[in-house]
Amino acid sequence: MKGVGKSFQVMDALIKTKPQDAPVYLFMDKKRAQGKPYYVYMTAGANKFLRIYNGRVKEYLSTLSE
């Protein structure tokens, strides 16, 4: 469960800074506006962040092998 705490810290920082150009923040803000519980929108935001991060890392690594 330690990983959950770290990802929630990242999501909490996003909520506090409110970056209007960050897709993860906009996604979480939409979920909050829909009335989703805290744990639900934080988990959904963390999952979206990890999917984006993983995609960017995979894309970068694929350029190294060429």
N, CA, C and O atoms as a printed pandas DataFrame, in Angstrom:
     atom_number atom_name residue_name chain_id  residue_number  x_coord  y_coord  z_coord
0              1         N          MET        A               1    0.804   -1.208    0.000
1              2        CA          MET        A               1    0.000    0.000    0.000
2              3         C          MET        A               1    0.843    1.268    0.000
3              4         O          MET        A               1    0.291    2.366   -0.056
4              5         N          LYS        A               2    2.153    1.147    0.061
5              6        CA          LYS        A               2    2.987    2.343    0.078
6              7         C          LYS        A               2    2.887    3.110   -1.227
7              8         O          LYS        A               2    2.932    4.340   -1.219
8              9         N          GLY        A               3    2.752    2.411   -2.351
9             10        CA          GLY        A               3    2.644    3.069   -3.645
10            11         C          GLY        A               3    1.398    3.929   -3.760
11            12         O          GLY        A               3    1.411    4.963   -4.428
12            13         N          VAL        A               4    0.328    3.506   -3.114
13            14        CA          VAL        A               4   -0.917    4.271   -3.152
14            15         C          VAL        A               4   -0.715    5.619   -2.479
15            16         O          VAL        A               4   -1.213    6.634   -2.966
16            17         N          GLY        A               5   -0.002    5.642   -1.384
17            18        CA          GLY        A               5    0.245    6.897   -0.681
18            19         C          GLY        A               5    1.041    7.873   -1.513
19            20         O          GLY        A               5    0.747    9.068   -1.516
20            21         N          LYS        A               6    2.046    7.385   -2.223
21            22        CA          LYS        A               6    2.872    8.254   -3.067
22            23         C          LYS        A               6    2.062    8.810   -4.231
23            24         O          LYS        A               6    2.167    9.994   -4.550
24            25         N          SER        A               7    1.262    7.971   -4.862
25            26        CA          SER        A               7    0.479    8.467   -5.997
26            27         C          SER        A               7   -0.581    9.461   -5.524
27            28         O          SER        A               7   -0.904   10.407   -6.243
28            29         N          PHE        A               8   -1.122    9.258   -4.328
29            30        CA          PHE        A               8   -2.081   10.217   -3.792
30            31         C          PHE        A               8   -1.396   11.541   -3.485
31            32         O          PHE        A               8   -2.025   12.593   -3.596
32            33         N          GLN        A               9   -0.120   11.517   -3.099
33            34        CA          GLN        A               9    0.612   12.762   -2.860
34            35         C          GLN        A               9    0.755   13.548   -4.156
35            36         O          GLN        A               9    0.618   14.771   -4.163
36            37         N          VAL        A              10    1.029   12.853   -5.240
37            38        CA          VAL        A              10    1.139   13.515   -6.545
38            39         C          VAL        A              10   -0.211   14.110   -6.936
39            40         O          VAL        A              10   -0.271   15.247   -7.405
40            41         N          MET        A              11   -1.284   13.363   -6.751
41            42        CA          MET        A              11   -2.615   13.856   -7.104
42            43         C          MET        A              11   -3.006   15.037   -6.221
43            44         O          MET        A              11   -3.628   15.987   -6.696
44            45         N          ASP        A              12   -2.646   14.983   -4.947
45            46        CA          ASP        A              12   -2.936   16.082   -4.025
46            47         C          ASP        A              12   -2.207   17.349   -4.461
47            48         O          ASP        A              12   -2.766   18.443   -4.392
48            49         N          ALA        A              13   -0.965   17.205   -4.908
49            50        CA          ALA        A              13   -0.210   18.359   -5.401
50            51         C          ALA        A              13   -0.886   18.950   -6.637
51            52         O          ALA        A              13   -0.935   20.170   -6.795
52            53         N          LEU        A              14   -1.403   18.095   -7.506
53            54        CA          LEU        A              14   -2.120   18.588   -8.687
54            55         C          LEU        A              14   -3.360   19.380   -8.290
55            56         O          LEU        A              14   -3.637   20.435   -8.859
56            57         N          ILE        A              15   -4.098   18.872   -7.320
57            58        CA          ILE        A              15   -5.315   19.558   -6.888
58            59         C          ILE        A              15   -4.974   20.910   -6.270
59            60         O          ILE        A              15   -5.689   21.889   -6.488
60            61         N          LYS        A              16   -3.898   20.972   -5.506
61            62        CA          LYS        A              16   -3.522   22.229   -4.843
62            63         C          LYS        A              16   -2.993   23.270   -5.821
63            64         O          LYS        A              16   -3.247   24.461   -5.643
64            65         N          THR        A              17   -2.256   22.842   -6.861
65            66        CA          THR        A              17   -1.684   23.807   -7.805
66            67         C          THR        A              17   -2.650   24.194   -8.924
67            68         O          THR        A              17   -2.497   25.254   -9.530
68            69         N          LYS        A              18   -3.634   23.355   -9.201
69            70        CA          LYS        A              18   -4.679   23.607  -10.197
70            71         C          LYS        A              18   -4.123   24.009  -11.565
71            72         O          LYS        A              18   -4.486   25.067  -12.078
72            73         N          PRO        A              19   -3.256   23.199  -12.166
73            74        CA          PRO        A              19   -2.736   23.540  -13.494
74            75         C          PRO        A              19   -3.801   23.301  -14.568
75            76         O          PRO        A              19   -4.149   22.153  -14.843
76            77         N          GLN        A              20   -4.310   24.348  -15.166
77            78        CA          GLN        A              20   -5.425   24.245  -16.110
78            79         C          GLN        A              20   -5.061   23.568  -17.425
79            80         O          GLN        A              20   -5.948   23.223  -18.205
80            81         N          ASP        A              21   -3.769   23.373  -17.682
81            82        CA          ASP        A              21   -3.361   22.726  -18.927
82            83         C          ASP        A              21   -2.969   21.262  -18.735
83            84         O          ASP        A              21   -2.536   20.608  -19.684
84            85         N          ALA        A              22   -3.116   20.750  -17.524
85            86        CA          ALA        A              22   -2.738   19.361  -17.232
86            87         C          ALA        A              22   -3.950   18.444  -17.419
87            88         O          ALA        A              22   -4.969   18.626  -16.753
88            89         N          PRO        A              23   -3.850   17.463  -18.317
89            90        CA          PRO        A              23   -5.006   16.592  -18.574
90            91         C          PRO        A              23   -5.440   15.785  -17.350
91            92         O          PRO        A              23   -6.628   15.503  -17.191
92            93         N          VAL        A              24   -4.503   15.412  -16.490
93            94        CA          VAL        A              24   -4.869   14.635  -15.299
94            95         C          VAL        A              24   -5.676   15.503  -14.337
95            96         O          VAL        A              24   -6.667   15.043  -13.770
96            97         N          TYR        A              25   -5.256   16.759  -14.149
97            98        CA          TYR        A              25   -6.010   17.661  -13.275
98            99         C          TYR        A              25   -7.417   17.885  -13.829
99           100         O          TYR        A              25   -8.394   17.826  -13.082
100          101         N          LEU        A              26   -7.523   18.139  -15.121
101          102        CA          LEU        A              26   -8.835   18.368  -15.725
102          103         C          LEU        A              26   -9.737   17.148  -15.568
103          104         O          LEU        A              26  -10.934   17.287  -15.316
104          105         N          PHE        A              27   -9.166   15.954  -15.717
105          106        CA          PHE        A              27   -9.920   14.712  -15.537
106          107         C          PHE        A              27  -10.419   14.587  -14.096
107          108         O          PHE        A              27  -11.585   14.270  -13.861
108          109         N          MET        A              28   -9.525   14.839  -13.131
109          110        CA          MET        A              28   -9.919   14.733  -11.721
110          111         C          MET        A              28  -10.947   15.796  -11.355
111          112         O          MET        A              28  -11.877   15.525  -10.595
112          113         N          ASP        A              29  -10.787   16.991  -11.885
113          114        CA          ASP        A              29  -11.736   18.064  -11.604
114          115         C          ASP        A              29  -13.117   17.715  -12.150
115          116         O          ASP        A              29  -14.131   18.015  -11.520
116          117         N          LYS        A              30  -13.155   17.081  -13.324
117          118        CA          LYS        A              30  -14.426   16.644  -13.903
118          119         C          LYS        A              30  -15.087   15.601  -12.999
119          120         O          LYS        A              30  -16.295   15.649  -12.768
120          121         N          LYS        A              31  -14.289   14.660  -12.489
121          122        CA          LYS        A              31  -14.836   13.621  -11.612
122          123         C          LYS        A              31  -15.361   14.224  -10.307
123          124         O          LYS        A              31  -16.400   13.808   -9.795
124          125         N          ARG        A              32  -14.624   15.218   -9.770
125          126        CA          ARG        A              32  -15.100   15.894   -8.551
126          127         C          ARG        A              32  -16.416   16.607   -8.820
127          128         O          ARG        A              32  -17.333   16.559   -8.000
128          129         N          ALA        A              33  -16.508   17.271   -9.977
129          130        CA          ALA        A              33  -17.733   17.992  -10.335
130          131         C          ALA        A              33  -18.915   17.041  -10.500
131          132         O          ALA        A              33  -20.064   17.430  -10.292
132          133         N          GLN        A              34  -18.634   15.800  -10.872
133          134        CA          GLN        A              34  -19.690   14.793  -11.006
134          135         C          GLN        A              34  -20.138   14.263   -9.646
135          136         O          GLN        A              34  -21.097   13.495   -9.565
136          137         N          GLY        A              35  -19.455   14.666   -8.585
137          138        CA          GLY        A              35  -19.832   14.242   -7.245
138          139         C          GLY        A              35  -19.232   12.921   -6.807
139          140         O          GLY        A              35  -19.722   12.296   -5.866
140          141         N          LYS        A              36  -18.175   12.490   -7.479
141          142        CA          LYS        A              36  -17.526   11.229   -7.101
142          143         C          LYS        A              36  -16.851   11.383   -5.740
143          144         O          LYS        A              36  -16.371   12.469   -5.412
144          145         N          PRO        A              37  -16.808   10.317   -4.947
145          146        CA          PRO        A              37  -16.112   10.371   -3.656
146          147         C          PRO        A              37  -14.613   10.608   -3.837
147          148         O          PRO        A              37  -14.051   10.321   -4.894
148          149         N          TYR        A              38  -13.979   11.134   -2.794
149          150        CA          TYR        A              38  -12.557   11.479   -2.804
150          151         C          TYR        A              38  -11.690   10.322   -3.273
151          152         O          TYR        A              38  -10.866   10.486   -4.173
152          153         N          TYR        A              39  -11.870    9.163   -2.676
153          154        CA          TYR        A              39  -11.027    8.015   -3.014
154          155         C          TYR        A              39  -11.203    7.604   -4.475
155          156         O          TYR        A              39  -10.248    7.161   -5.114
156          157         N          VAL        A              40  -12.405    7.746   -5.001
157          158        CA          VAL        A              40  -12.690    7.360   -6.386
158          159         C          VAL        A              40  -11.966    8.282   -7.357
159          160         O          VAL        A              40  -11.286    7.805   -8.266
160          161         N          TYR        A              41  -12.100    9.610   -7.179
161          162        CA          TYR        A              41  -11.461   10.497   -8.151
162          163         C          TYR        A              41   -9.953   10.558   -7.972
163          164         O          TYR        A              41   -9.234   10.809   -8.939
164          165         N          MET        A              42   -9.457   10.335   -6.764
165          166        CA          MET        A              42   -8.004   10.295   -6.565
166          167         C          MET        A              42   -7.413    9.041   -7.217
167          168         O          MET        A              42   -6.361    9.110   -7.852
168          169         N          THR        A              43   -8.079    7.908   -7.064
169          170        CA          THR        A              43   -7.608    6.666   -7.678
170          171         C          THR        A              43   -7.685    6.760   -9.201
171          172         O          THR        A              43   -6.763    6.341   -9.901
172          173         N          ALA        A              44   -8.777    7.305   -9.704
173          174        CA          ALA        A              44   -8.920    7.461  -11.157
174          175         C          ALA        A              44   -7.848    8.397  -11.707
175          176         O          ALA        A              44   -7.290    8.140  -12.774
176          177         N          GLY        A              45   -7.558    9.476  -10.991
177          178        CA          GLY        A              45   -6.516   10.406  -11.421
178          179         C          GLY        A              45   -5.142    9.766  -11.403
179          180         O          GLY        A              45   -4.342    9.976  -12.315
180          181         N          ALA        A              46   -4.865    8.984  -10.366
181          182        CA          ALA        A              46   -3.570    8.295  -10.278
182          183         C          ALA        A              46   -3.421    7.290  -11.415
183          184         O          ALA        A              46   -2.345    7.174  -12.001
184          185         N          ASN        A              47   -4.484    6.568  -11.731
185          186        CA          ASN        A              47   -4.436    5.604  -12.840
186          187         C          ASN        A              47   -4.205    6.306  -14.171
187          188         O          ASN        A              47   -3.421    5.835  -14.995
188          189         N          LYS        A              48   -4.882    7.428  -14.382
189          190        CA          LYS        A              48   -4.699    8.178  -15.630
190          191         C          LYS        A              48   -3.269    8.702  -15.719
191          192         O          LYS        A              48   -2.645    8.622  -16.778
192          193         N          PHE        A              49   -2.748    9.234  -14.622
193          194        CA          PHE        A              49   -1.367    9.724  -14.596
194          195         C          PHE        A              49   -0.392    8.611  -14.964
195          196         O          PHE        A              49    0.516    8.819  -15.769
196          197         N          LEU        A              50   -0.578    7.435  -14.377
197          198        CA          LEU        A              50    0.330    6.319  -14.644
198          199         C          LEU        A              50    0.229    5.833  -16.086
199          200         O          LEU        A              50    1.239    5.453  -16.678
200          201         N          ARG        A              51   -0.975    5.840  -16.660
201          202        CA          ARG        A              51   -1.123    5.449  -18.067
202          203         C          ARG        A              51   -0.389    6.427  -18.985
203          204         O          ARG        A              51    0.286    6.011  -19.926
204          205         N          ILE        A              52   -0.523    7.726  -18.710
205          206        CA          ILE        A              52    0.168    8.733  -19.521
206          207         C          ILE        A              52    1.674    8.597  -19.353
207          208         O          ILE        A              52    2.419    8.614  -20.333
208          209         N          TYR        A              53    2.117    8.464  -18.117
209          210        CA          TYR        A              53    3.551    8.332  -17.830
210          211         C          TYR        A              53    4.126    7.091  -18.509
211          212         O          TYR        A              53    5.179    7.157  -19.144
212          213         N          ASN        A              54    3.440    5.970  -18.376
213          214        CA          ASN        A              54    3.897    4.723  -18.984
214          215         C          ASN        A              54    3.987    4.862  -20.504
215          216         O          ASN        A              54    4.944    4.388  -21.115
216          217         N          GLY        A              55    3.006    5.503  -21.106
217          218        CA          GLY        A              55    3.021    5.706  -22.551
218          219         C          GLY        A              55    4.200    6.549  -23.001
219          220         O          GLY        A              55    4.829    6.259  -24.018
220          221         N          ARG        A              56    4.495    7.592  -22.240
221          222        CA          ARG        A              56    5.627    8.459  -22.603
222          223         C          ARG        A              56    6.960    7.746  -22.429
223          224         O          ARG        A              56    7.871    7.927  -23.236
224          225         N          VAL        A              57    7.077    6.946  -21.389
225          226        CA          VAL        A              57    8.317    6.189  -21.176
226          227         C          VAL        A              57    8.501    5.166  -22.290
227          228         O          VAL        A              57    9.599    5.026  -22.828
228          229         N          LYS        A              58    7.431    4.446  -22.642
229          230        CA          LYS        A              58    7.519    3.456  -23.724
230          231         C          LYS        A              58    7.897    4.124  -25.043
231          232         O          LYS        A              58    8.705    3.593  -25.805
232          233         N          GLU        A              59    7.312    5.284  -25.307
233          234        CA          GLU        A              59    7.630    6.017  -26.533
234          235         C          GLU        A              59    9.103    6.428  -26.551
235          236         O          GLU        A              59    9.781    6.292  -27.569
236          237         N          TYR        A              60    9.587    6.927  -25.423
237          238        CA          TYR        A              60   10.993    7.331  -25.329
238          239         C          TYR        A              60   11.919    6.131  -25.513
239          240         O          TYR        A              60   12.904    6.209  -26.247
240          241         N          LEU        A              61   11.606    5.034  -24.852
241          242        CA          LEU        A              61   12.457    3.848  -24.956
242          243         C          LEU        A              61   12.465    3.274  -26.372
243          244         O          LEU        A              61   13.473    2.720  -26.813
244          245         N          SER        A              62   11.363    3.403  -27.074
245          246        CA          SER        A              62   11.330    2.899  -28.449
246          247         C          SER        A              62   12.221    3.732  -29.366
247          248         O          SER        A              62   12.728    3.216  -30.361
248          249         N          THR        A              63   12.417    4.999  -29.053
249          250        CA          THR        A              63   13.308    5.827  -29.875
250          251         C          THR        A              63   14.766    5.483  -29.624
251          252         O          THR        A              63   15.607    5.715  -30.492
252          253         N          LEU        A              64   15.086    4.939  -28.463
253          254        CA          LEU        A              64   16.470    4.583  -28.145
254          255         C          LEU        A              64   16.929    3.350  -28.909
255          256         O          LEU        A              64   18.104    3.238  -29.259
256          257         N          SER        A              65   16.025    2.437  -29.168
257          258        CA          SER        A              65   16.411    1.180  -29.803
258          259         C          SER        A              65   16.538    1.298  -31.321
259          260         O          SER        A              65   16.998    0.361  -31.973
260          261         N          GLU        A              66   16.145    2.416  -31.883
261          262        CA          GLU        A              66   16.201    2.579  -33.348
262          263         C          GLU        A              66   17.573    2.933  -33.832
263          264         O          GLU        A              66   17.779    3.102  -35.034
